[in-house]
Amino acid sequence: MFKSLKIYTQGTLDLGNVSNALIDLGYKRAETVQEEGDFARRGNILDIFPFAFELPIRIELDNDRIAAIKTFNPQSGQPLWDHKMAIILPVKKARHFKAATFSEEVPLDNFLDLDIGDYVVHNQHGIGRFLGLEKIKAGDNAKDHLVIEYERQEKLYVPIESMHLVQKYVAFAARRPKLYRLGSKEWQRIKDRVRKGIQKMAWELLSLQAMRLSVPGFKFSTDTQWQQEFEATFTYQETPGQVKAMQEVKLDMESSRPMDRLLCGDVGYGKTEVALRAAFKAATNNKQVAFLVPTTILAEQHYENFAGRLSNFPVNVAALSRFKSKGEQQKIIHGLAQGTLDIVIGTHRLLSDDVAFKDLGLVIIDEEQRFGVRAKEKLKALRLTADVLTLTATPIPRTLYMSLMGARDLSVINTPPQNRLPIDTVVVEYDEDLIRQAIQREVERKGQVFFLHNRIEDIERIKEKLARVLPANIRLAVAHGQMHPKALEAIMYEFLKGQIDCLICTMIIESGIDIPNVNTIIVNNAHRFGLADLHQLRGRVGRFQTQRKAYAYFLIPRHEVLDSDAKKRLAALEEYTQLGSGFRIAMEDLEIRGAGNLLGEQQHGFITAVGFDLYCRLLREAIANFKQVGVINAN
């Protein structure tokens, strides 16, 4: 995972050895280099298209001495610029057999990503071990079958068309699950016991839903002419996922029951636009809107976005955060109480006891898992009186689980924006040469860089360290949450305007910061972060420059032995780089971190017995049965 090959001008290189080294790093030999992972040899010339490079490099040799390293145009062969050094990183290879088809309604069905050796659950035969695919001849045809090994090395061959009966075994204990014997009745007994135990959980979930349905909500009007004019100010083409999510949110708002909808979409997939349109709909129905976000910087950025889009409409919007003086805060709070302020965007400050609304109609929550226990208790009360829309890129397991089970409504934006490219993701040991190469390359193409170091105590020392290894023309600045609000605001403004090349910062940039020109992020001590956090951080780059490749470098300390969970998190991050991988990340996170207090001890035992996926299916079945017999009217 952490190997690389460094080459320097005037250094030495043995062509025979370097070919073997490149093959070990996942490169393939070709006649000419056309894509990442190719290399070609002609006499004393070695061409390589390194991973995380936009163009290939040409190494010119004088015997074994490297005379020059040049980036070149693969179409024309024309040299473009020289390098003193280049670092060749390993090419990433997919490990999974794929079914952490896609059903938007039941995203869990998308998680059948199997490695050979993984434990799986067959609905009818129980838990076994996946051995891979094998062709089996039936008549004149040979068909692919999944091979599952059970106790005593018994094997089950599942035709590919019946693979919907097989799910990856996900539980919350690291220990090896019990394997079953084929043909025994024990699996059926276990499944029946879990099914009965699940009914209590189903009843509790339906009671929550019933309580929400029993309280009448405000019925918003259908779209007005103003709504259509406002939506036309969106400068991008809506994706099919956005359109579907918008329709679902509007139908909820136009119904007489309070909305409680979770909107899932990967980082940069356009959730904010759905929220903006919902907020406008509420405001033009004379209802107030509270948009709750996890950081002050994000509150200010959303405010700028909202204010710009609303400038031609009679809707008043303000931001309530620590960037505001006490006098400004009091003025905003007075406007909310009097009803002169329509939309307020703020941090947990919005949930303070001194904040009261004249007529709150919609609460939008960005990344609910980032808020503390007290904030969540306040939000529970709001859910019974106002429509609630929750936005998330990587749903925490409980949120995902509650949505799948029907306690909350779920919308999924699964369509990437047009021309969006996946982000090249590299996990590598801390290396000053690599850092210099990554930052210089981004600045040379007129881009900007986030260098994330999440320790305020020594962040200034990191800036000095970077200043020593980088050219003097690269402009550096530091940003963190303990700075004076006005100083932090000034730094972020300079960075937004392109007056700073590399921002050395803490996690304050994690959620929602949109700076189109930032297309490289370097995260120091990446092993200390949670998987969902790392995925969010990666999503800060590559959001708008659709023709420009974006890069995420996750650095770990040299020669430090990582614990097994950190290794799993970083491996998952390298594995799931494709667009729309937020759900997979969420499930991988669930498997690595375990359930915690997700469901209580008894339900935890049920999940261990049958796996999370089958547990969810049985719970859905119980809910459907209760609804069918009229215990609750789901409509």
LOMI-504246 format. One line per field, with one value per residue (C-alpha): residue in one letter; x, y, z. Coordinates in nm, 2 decimals. Layout:
N
drentor <- A	...;
xx <- X	...;
yy <- Y	...;
zz <- Z	...;
% end
This chain:
635
drentor <- M	F	K	S	L	K	I	Y	T	Q	G	T	L	D	L	G	N	V	S	N	A	L	I	D	L	G	Y	K	R	A	E	T	V	Q	E	E	G	D	F	A	R	R	G	N	I	L	D	I	F	P	F	A	F	E	L	P	I	R	I	E	L	D	N	D	R	I	A	A	I	K	T	F	N	P	Q	S	G	Q	P	L	W	D	H	K	M	A	I	I	L	P	V	K	K	A	R	H	F	K	A	A	T	F	S	E	E	V	P	L	D	N	F	L	D	L	D	I	G	D	Y	V	V	H	N	Q	H	G	I	G	R	F	L	G	L	E	K	I	K	A	G	D	N	A	K	D	H	L	V	I	E	Y	E	R	Q	E	K	L	Y	V	P	I	E	S	M	H	L	V	Q	K	Y	V	A	F	A	A	R	R	P	K	L	Y	R	L	G	S	K	E	W	Q	R	I	K	D	R	V	R	K	G	I	Q	K	M	A	W	E	L	L	S	L	Q	A	M	R	L	S	V	P	G	F	K	F	S	T	D	T	Q	W	Q	Q	E	F	E	A	T	F	T	Y	Q	E	T	P	G	Q	V	K	A	M	Q	E	V	K	L	D	M	E	S	S	R	P	M	D	R	L	L	C	G	D	V	G	Y	G	K	T	E	V	A	L	R	A	A	F	K	A	A	T	N	N	K	Q	V	A	F	L	V	P	T	T	I	L	A	E	Q	H	Y	E	N	F	A	G	R	L	S	N	F	P	V	N	V	A	A	L	S	R	F	K	S	K	G	E	Q	Q	K	I	I	H	G	L	A	Q	G	T	L	D	I	V	I	G	T	H	R	L	L	S	D	D	V	A	F	K	D	L	G	L	V	I	I	D	E	E	Q	R	F	G	V	R	A	K	E	K	L	K	A	L	R	L	T	A	D	V	L	T	L	T	A	T	P	I	P	R	T	L	Y	M	S	L	M	G	A	R	D	L	S	V	I	N	T	P	P	Q	N	R	L	P	I	D	T	V	V	V	E	Y	D	E	D	L	I	R	Q	A	I	Q	R	E	V	E	R	K	G	Q	V	F	F	L	H	N	R	I	E	D	I	E	R	I	K	E	K	L	A	R	V	L	P	A	N	I	R	L	A	V	A	H	G	Q	M	H	P	K	A	L	E	A	I	M	Y	E	F	L	K	G	Q	I	D	C	L	I	C	T	M	I	I	E	S	G	I	D	I	P	N	V	N	T	I	I	V	N	N	A	H	R	F	G	L	A	D	L	H	Q	L	R	G	R	V	G	R	F	Q	T	Q	R	K	A	Y	A	Y	F	L	I	P	R	H	E	V	L	D	S	D	A	K	K	R	L	A	A	L	E	E	Y	T	Q	L	G	S	G	F	R	I	A	M	E	D	L	E	I	R	G	A	G	N	L	L	G	E	Q	Q	H	G	F	I	T	A	V	G	F	D	L	Y	C	R	L	L	R	E	A	I	A	N	F	K	Q	V	G	V	I	N	A	N;
xx <- 0.00	0.29	0.56	0.69	0.99	1.19	1.40	1.63	1.81	2.18	2.08	2.14	1.88	1.92	1.66	1.63	1.57	1.34	1.11	1.06	1.01	0.73	0.56	0.57	0.40	0.12	0.24	0.21	0.45	0.30	0.42	0.34	0.21	-0.16	-0.31	-0.21	-0.02	0.16	0.53	0.74	1.11	1.29	1.68	1.79	1.44	1.19	0.83	0.60	0.25	0.26	-0.05	-0.18	-0.02	-0.21	0.05	0.33	0.70	1.00	1.33	1.64	1.94	2.31	2.42	2.28	2.28	1.95	2.02	1.66	1.31	1.04	0.66	0.55	0.24	0.15	-0.02	0.26	0.56	0.65	0.83	0.65	0.85	1.15	1.16	1.45	1.27	0.96	0.79	0.62	0.33	0.17	-0.13	-0.45	-0.63	-0.98	-1.00	-1.37	-1.62	-1.92	-2.28	-1.81	-2.71	-2.81	-3.15	-3.20	-3.49	-3.28	-2.92	-2.81	-2.86	-2.57	-2.32	-2.24	-1.87	-1.70	-1.34	-1.24	-1.25	-1.53	-1.81	-2.15	-2.51	-2.73	-3.09	-3.18	-2.85	-2.69	-2.34	-2.05	-1.72	-1.71	-1.45	-1.50	-1.66	-1.65	-1.80	-2.01	-2.13	-2.50	-2.59	-2.40	-2.35	-2.11	-2.25	-2.09	-2.17	-2.08	-1.89	-1.97	-1.79	-1.98	-1.88	-1.68	-1.57	-1.91	-1.96	-2.27	-2.28	-2.52	-2.61	-2.53	-2.91	-2.97	-2.71	-2.97	-3.01	-2.65	-2.53	-2.20	-2.19	-2.15	-2.17	-2.02	-1.79	-1.44	-1.47	-1.52	-1.89	-2.04	-2.05	-2.35	-2.38	-2.57	-2.90	-2.93	-3.23	-3.02	-3.01	-3.39	-3.43	-3.18	-3.36	-3.70	-3.57	-3.43	-3.75	-3.95	-3.71	-3.71	-4.09	-4.04	-3.79	-4.04	-4.32	-4.10	-4.00	-4.36	-4.46	-4.21	-4.35	-4.71	-4.63	-4.50	-4.80	-5.04	-4.93	-5.06	-4.80	-4.82	-4.94	-4.72	-4.86	-4.76	-4.49	-4.55	-4.42	-4.16	-4.04	-3.99	-3.81	-3.59	-3.50	-3.40	-3.12	-2.93	-2.64	-2.58	-2.79	-2.98	-2.89	-3.17	-3.09	-3.14	-3.47	-3.60	-3.49	-3.65	-3.98	-3.98	-3.90	-4.17	-4.44	-4.35	-4.38	-4.71	-4.86	-5.03	-4.78	-4.45	-4.16	-3.86	-3.65	-3.29	-3.12	-2.81	-2.58	-2.20	-1.98	-2.04	-2.36	-2.59	-2.77	-2.74	-2.94	-3.23	-3.21	-3.21	-3.52	-3.70	-3.60	-3.73	-4.06	-4.10	-4.01	-4.26	-4.53	-4.45	-4.28	-3.93	-3.64	-3.35	-3.05	-2.82	-2.46	-2.16	-1.90	-1.89	-1.71	-1.97	-2.25	-2.08	-2.03	-2.39	-2.50	-2.31	-2.46	-2.82	-2.79	-2.66	-2.94	-3.21	-3.10	-3.39	-3.66	-3.83	-3.68	-3.46	-3.16	-2.90	-2.61	-2.59	-2.24	-1.94	-1.83	-2.10	-2.06	-2.29	-2.49	-2.53	-2.64	-2.90	-3.04	-3.08	-3.24	-3.49	-3.57	-3.65	-3.88	-4.06	-4.08	-3.89	-3.62	-3.72	-3.41	-3.13	-2.82	-2.61	-2.42	-2.55	-2.59	-2.93	-3.04	-2.96	-3.24	-3.25	-3.34	-3.71	-3.90	-4.22	-4.34	-4.08	-4.18	-3.86	-3.54	-3.25	-2.97	-2.63	-2.44	-2.64	-2.37	-2.14	-2.37	-2.36	-2.62	-2.78	-2.83	-2.99	-3.23	-3.35	-3.38	-3.61	-3.86	-3.84	-3.92	-4.27	-4.36	-4.17	-4.07	-3.71	-3.47	-3.13	-2.84	-2.56	-2.27	-2.18	-2.47	-2.38	-2.49	-2.79	-2.92	-2.88	-3.04	-3.34	-3.40	-3.38	-3.63	-3.89	-3.87	-3.75	-3.80	-3.50	-3.39	-3.08	-2.89	-2.69	-2.60	-2.27	-2.26	-2.18	-1.81	-1.72	-1.40	-1.31	-1.04	-0.70	-0.64	-0.29	-0.21	0.17	0.43	0.52	0.77	0.88	0.97	0.62	0.46	0.68	0.59	0.22	0.20	0.43	0.24	-0.10	0.04	0.20	-0.14	-0.28	-0.46	-0.46	-0.40	-0.54	-0.27	-0.46	-0.29	-0.54	-0.32	-0.34	-0.04	0.21	0.04	0.27	0.57	0.42	0.39	0.76	0.86	0.67	0.82	1.17	1.10	0.88	0.99	0.97	0.70	0.44	0.22	0.13	-0.12	-0.27	-0.64	-0.79	-1.09	-0.92	-0.82	-1.00	-1.32	-1.22	-0.87	-1.00	-1.26	-0.98	-0.76	-1.05	-1.14	-0.78	-0.77	-1.10	-0.97	-0.66	-0.42	-0.29	-0.16	-0.16	-0.38	-0.24	-0.56	-0.74	-1.07	-1.26	-1.27	-1.43	-1.79	-1.91	-1.63	-1.66	-1.35	-1.35	-0.98	-0.86	-0.79	-0.53	-0.57	-0.29	-0.40	-0.12	-0.15	-0.45	-0.45	-0.60	-0.92	-1.24	-1.34	-1.63	-1.41	-1.15	-1.42	-1.56	-1.21	-1.14	-1.47	-1.33	-1.15	-1.25	-1.59	-1.61	-1.31	-1.46	-1.18	-0.91	-0.80	-0.81	-0.58	-0.60	-0.29	-0.33	0.00	0.10	0.41	0.72	0.80	0.50	0.30	-0.07	-0.34	-0.56	-0.86	-0.65	-0.52	-0.87	-0.99	-0.71	-0.74	-1.12	-1.04	-0.80	-1.05	-1.36	-1.25	-1.53	-1.80	-2.09	-1.90	-2.04	-2.28	-2.00	-1.78	-2.07	-2.11	-1.73	-1.73	-2.01	-1.81	-1.48	-1.62	-1.90	-2.24	-2.17	-2.51	-2.68	-2.96	-2.90	-2.76	-3.04	-3.06	-2.68	-2.70	-2.95	-2.73	-2.43	-2.64	-2.77	-2.56	-2.67	-2.82	-3.05	-3.14	-3.25	-3.45	-3.63	-3.70	-3.85	-4.06	-4.19	-4.27	-4.46	-4.66	-4.76	-4.87	-5.06	-5.27	-5.36	-5.15	-5.04	-5.15	-4.82	-4.99;
yy <- 0.00	0.24	0.15	0.40	0.45	0.78	0.89	1.19	1.37	1.28	0.97	0.62	0.37	0.01	-0.04	-0.41	-0.37	-0.07	-0.27	-0.53	-0.26	-0.10	-0.44	-0.49	-0.15	-0.26	-0.11	-0.29	-0.27	-0.13	-0.01	0.35	0.50	0.61	0.58	0.57	0.25	0.21	0.21	0.17	0.12	0.22	0.21	0.46	0.61	0.50	0.64	0.60	0.72	0.74	0.70	1.05	1.22	1.40	1.33	1.08	1.14	1.05	0.95	1.00	0.79	0.83	0.47	0.42	0.79	0.99	1.28	1.43	1.37	1.54	1.56	1.51	1.51	1.14	1.23	1.43	1.32	1.69	1.76	2.01	2.07	1.93	1.77	1.73	1.44	1.22	0.98	0.68	0.56	0.21	0.17	0.09	-0.24	-0.33	-0.64	-0.70	-0.91	-0.67	-0.72	-0.17	-0.33	-0.04	0.01	0.37	0.26	0.00	0.11	-0.19	-0.41	-0.24	-0.37	-0.71	-0.65	-0.98	-1.07	-1.44	-1.56	-1.32	-1.47	-1.46	-1.54	-1.75	-1.69	-2.06	-2.22	-1.98	-1.85	-1.98	-1.87	-1.72	-1.91	-1.72	-1.79	-2.12	-2.22	-2.53	-2.71	-2.77	-2.95	-2.76	-2.44	-2.35	-2.10	-1.89	-2.00	-1.85	-2.11	-2.10	-2.33	-2.45	-2.65	-2.97	-2.81	-2.88	-2.66	-2.49	-2.37	-2.08	-1.99	-1.63	-1.56	-1.66	-1.44	-1.21	-1.48	-1.42	-1.12	-1.03	-1.12	-0.79	-0.79	-0.59	-0.85	-0.93	-1.30	-1.56	-1.64	-1.99	-2.18	-2.41	-2.76	-2.78	-2.96	-2.91	-2.75	-2.54	-2.24	-2.23	-2.24	-1.95	-1.75	-1.81	-1.71	-1.38	-1.31	-1.33	-1.12	-0.85	-0.80	-0.59	-0.36	-0.33	-0.23	0.04	0.19	0.20	0.37	0.64	0.68	0.67	0.95	1.16	1.09	1.17	1.53	1.74	1.93	2.24	2.18	2.38	2.50	2.35	2.53	2.90	3.11	3.25	2.90	2.83	3.16	3.09	2.74	2.88	3.07	2.74	2.76	2.38	2.11	1.92	1.55	1.28	1.21	1.57	1.59	1.28	1.40	1.74	1.58	1.36	1.66	1.88	1.60	1.57	1.94	1.95	1.67	1.73	1.52	1.66	1.57	1.37	1.29	1.19	1.31	1.10	1.20	1.17	1.47	1.73	1.56	1.86	1.81	2.18	2.28	2.05	2.22	2.57	2.50	2.35	2.66	2.90	2.70	2.73	3.11	3.19	3.01	3.26	3.00	3.04	2.82	2.71	2.56	2.40	2.33	2.20	2.48	2.86	2.87	2.65	2.87	3.18	3.00	2.88	3.23	3.38	3.12	3.18	3.56	3.56	3.33	3.52	3.87	3.92	3.79	3.94	3.68	3.78	3.56	3.58	3.38	3.32	3.21	3.33	3.53	3.78	4.03	4.01	4.30	4.14	3.81	3.99	4.17	3.83	3.67	3.96	3.92	3.55	3.62	3.90	3.71	3.97	3.71	3.43	3.20	3.17	2.96	2.88	2.64	2.48	2.84	2.82	2.56	2.79	2.87	3.24	3.16	3.15	3.15	3.32	3.05	2.78	2.56	2.38	2.27	2.16	1.97	1.92	1.62	1.55	1.31	1.61	1.75	1.66	1.48	1.80	1.93	1.61	1.62	1.96	1.84	1.55	1.81	2.01	1.69	1.68	2.04	2.13	1.96	1.83	1.76	1.60	1.61	1.36	1.23	0.93	0.84	0.72	0.36	0.44	0.70	0.47	0.19	0.40	0.52	0.17	0.04	0.30	0.51	0.79	0.86	0.83	1.01	0.92	1.14	0.87	1.05	1.23	1.58	1.58	1.53	1.48	1.27	1.03	1.16	0.98	0.86	0.78	0.64	0.67	0.73	1.09	1.20	1.56	1.50	1.37	1.66	1.91	1.73	1.73	2.10	2.23	2.04	2.18	2.54	2.51	2.44	2.75	2.55	2.56	2.30	2.21	2.07	1.93	1.90	1.85	1.96	2.33	2.30	2.25	2.37	2.67	2.44	2.24	2.57	2.64	2.29	2.32	2.67	2.51	2.25	2.45	2.72	3.07	3.17	2.94	3.14	2.96	3.05	2.88	2.85	2.68	2.71	2.88	3.19	3.51	3.50	3.81	3.68	3.34	3.51	3.72	3.42	3.22	3.52	3.55	3.18	3.20	3.49	3.29	3.50	3.19	2.88	2.63	2.65	2.46	2.39	2.17	1.99	2.32	2.25	1.90	1.98	2.16	2.41	2.47	2.64	2.54	2.60	2.35	2.02	1.87	1.78	1.64	1.49	1.45	1.16	1.02	0.70	0.91	1.00	0.81	0.66	0.90	1.20	1.09	1.05	1.40	1.55	1.39	1.54	1.89	1.87	1.80	1.95	2.20	2.17	1.89	1.86	1.87	1.57	1.60	1.43	1.32	1.22	1.05	1.05	0.81	0.84	0.66	0.32	0.34	0.02	0.10	-0.08	-0.31	-0.07	0.21	-0.02	-0.12	0.24	0.35	0.04	0.11	0.47	0.36	0.09	0.31	0.60	0.57	0.84	0.76	0.55	0.72	0.43	0.18	0.39	0.40	0.02	-0.03	0.21	0.01	-0.31	-0.16	0.05	-0.19	-0.10	0.07	0.15	0.12	-0.12	-0.26	-0.59	-0.82	-0.68	-0.69	-1.06	-1.11	-0.93	-1.15	-1.46	-1.38	-1.07	-0.71	-0.74	-1.04	-0.87	-0.56	-0.78	-0.96	-0.63	-0.48	-0.80	-0.75	-0.39	-0.47	-0.74	-0.50	-0.24	-0.50	-0.60	-0.24	-0.17	0.16	0.34	0.42	0.67;
zz <- 0.00	0.08	-0.18	-0.43	-0.67	-0.67	-0.96	-0.98	-1.27	-1.25	-1.04	-1.17	-1.31	-1.43	-1.71	-1.63	-1.26	-1.31	-1.54	-1.27	-1.01	-1.22	-1.28	-0.90	-0.86	-1.09	-1.42	-1.76	-2.05	-2.37	-2.72	-2.63	-2.31	-2.33	-1.98	-1.62	-1.55	-1.89	-1.94	-2.26	-2.34	-2.65	-2.64	-2.37	-2.33	-2.07	-2.08	-1.78	-1.72	-1.33	-1.12	-1.00	-1.30	-1.57	-1.84	-1.88	-1.82	-2.03	-1.87	-2.10	-2.00	-2.07	-2.00	-1.64	-1.56	-1.58	-1.81	-1.80	-1.68	-1.88	-1.89	-2.25	-2.47	-2.54	-2.87	-3.03	-2.82	-2.76	-2.43	-2.21	-1.90	-1.70	-1.36	-1.12	-0.95	-1.00	-0.76	-0.92	-0.70	-0.73	-0.96	-0.79	-0.88	-0.79	-0.56	-0.55	-0.73	-0.76	-0.81	0.21	-1.00	-0.77	-0.60	-0.50	-0.27	-0.08	-0.10	0.12	-0.19	-0.34	-0.09	-0.23	-0.27	-0.20	-0.16	-0.18	0.18	0.30	0.50	0.33	0.42	0.20	0.30	0.29	0.40	0.64	0.69	0.47	0.32	-0.04	-0.25	-0.58	-0.91	-1.10	-1.44	-1.42	-1.73	-1.76	-2.09	-2.37	-2.17	-1.89	-1.64	-1.37	-1.01	-0.67	-0.47	-0.09	0.16	0.47	0.77	0.70	0.37	0.21	-0.10	-0.23	-0.60	-0.65	-1.01	-1.09	-1.15	-0.79	-0.64	-0.48	-0.22	-0.10	0.10	0.25	0.62	0.81	1.19	1.47	1.63	1.49	1.58	1.32	1.27	1.32	0.99	0.92	0.78	0.45	0.49	0.87	1.03	1.27	1.03	1.00	1.38	1.42	1.15	1.31	1.65	1.51	1.32	1.64	1.84	1.57	1.60	1.91	1.73	1.44	1.67	1.83	1.50	1.38	1.71	1.63	1.29	1.42	1.66	1.38	1.16	1.44	1.46	1.17	0.98	0.76	0.41	0.17	-0.16	-0.49	-0.69	-0.77	-1.06	-0.82	-0.74	-1.11	-1.16	-0.86	-0.98	-1.32	-1.15	-1.10	-1.33	-1.38	-1.54	-1.28	-1.26	-1.27	-0.90	-0.81	-1.00	-0.83	-0.48	-0.54	-0.64	-0.32	-0.09	-0.25	-0.22	0.15	0.20	0.02	0.23	0.57	0.77	0.90	0.67	0.81	0.51	0.49	0.17	0.09	-0.19	-0.22	-0.17	-0.44	-0.58	-0.54	-0.20	-0.12	-0.43	-0.32	0.03	-0.13	-0.33	-0.02	0.18	-0.09	-0.11	0.27	0.28	0.00	0.21	0.49	0.70	0.85	0.78	1.00	0.82	1.07	0.97	1.17	1.12	1.12	0.79	0.62	0.77	0.61	0.28	0.26	0.35	0.06	-0.17	-0.04	-0.04	-0.40	-0.53	-0.33	-0.42	-0.67	-0.44	-0.13	0.10	0.40	0.49	0.77	0.91	1.29	1.40	1.60	1.31	1.41	1.69	1.99	1.86	1.52	1.68	1.89	1.59	1.40	1.70	1.73	1.36	1.40	1.70	1.51	1.18	0.98	0.90	0.67	0.65	0.91	0.85	1.15	1.37	1.70	1.81	1.64	1.91	2.20	2.45	2.35	1.99	1.92	1.59	1.51	1.27	1.20	0.90	0.78	0.95	0.73	0.90	0.73	0.86	1.17	1.31	1.36	1.64	2.01	2.22	2.35	2.00	1.89	2.17	2.06	1.71	1.82	1.96	1.63	1.43	1.57	1.48	1.16	0.84	0.87	0.58	0.68	0.43	0.45	0.23	0.44	0.66	1.01	1.05	1.27	1.04	0.74	0.93	1.05	0.69	0.55	0.80	0.72	1.04	0.82	0.45	0.23	-0.09	-0.28	-0.53	-0.70	-1.03	-1.04	-1.19	-1.56	-1.65	-1.29	-1.26	-0.98	-0.74	-0.75	-0.40	-0.26	0.08	0.13	0.41	0.49	0.23	0.18	-0.18	-0.26	-0.08	-0.27	-0.60	-0.53	-0.42	-0.70	-0.97	-0.85	-0.83	-1.17	-1.32	-1.14	-0.88	-0.50	-0.22	0.12	0.35	0.65	0.99	1.27	1.56	1.64	1.89	1.61	1.30	1.27	1.29	0.99	0.80	0.86	0.76	0.43	0.37	0.39	0.12	-0.12	-0.36	-0.22	-0.47	-0.32	-0.08	0.25	0.52	0.83	0.93	1.23	1.46	1.75	1.55	1.60	1.38	1.18	1.12	1.01	0.78	0.62	0.56	0.40	0.19	0.06	-0.02	-0.20	-0.41	-0.51	-0.31	-0.11	-0.29	0.00	0.31	0.61	0.81	1.06	1.01	0.98	0.60	0.64	0.56	0.26	0.18	-0.19	-0.34	-0.71	-0.77	-0.50	-0.66	-0.44	-0.07	0.15	0.48	0.74	1.00	0.80	1.03	1.31	1.12	1.09	0.75	0.70	0.79	0.54	0.27	0.35	0.33	-0.01	-0.13	-0.08	-0.41	-0.77	-0.73	-1.02	-1.24	-1.45	-1.70	-1.43	-1.24	-0.86	-0.61	-0.25	-0.06	0.28	0.47	0.75	0.96	0.84	0.99	1.23	1.28	1.22	1.41	1.21	1.20	1.07	0.80	0.70	0.69	0.46	0.24	0.20	0.11	-0.17	-0.28	-0.30	-0.52	-0.77	-0.78	-0.56	-0.31	0.00	0.08	0.05	0.28	0.53	0.53	0.55	0.85	1.01	0.97	1.11	1.40	1.50	1.62	1.96	2.10	1.77	1.86	2.21	2.33	2.22	1.86	1.85	1.91	1.64	1.39	1.49	1.43	1.08	0.95	0.91	0.57	0.65	0.98	0.79	0.54	0.83	1.00	0.68	0.65	1.00	0.94	0.62	0.80	1.08	0.82	0.63	0.93	0.99	1.30	1.13	0.82	0.65	0.42;
% end
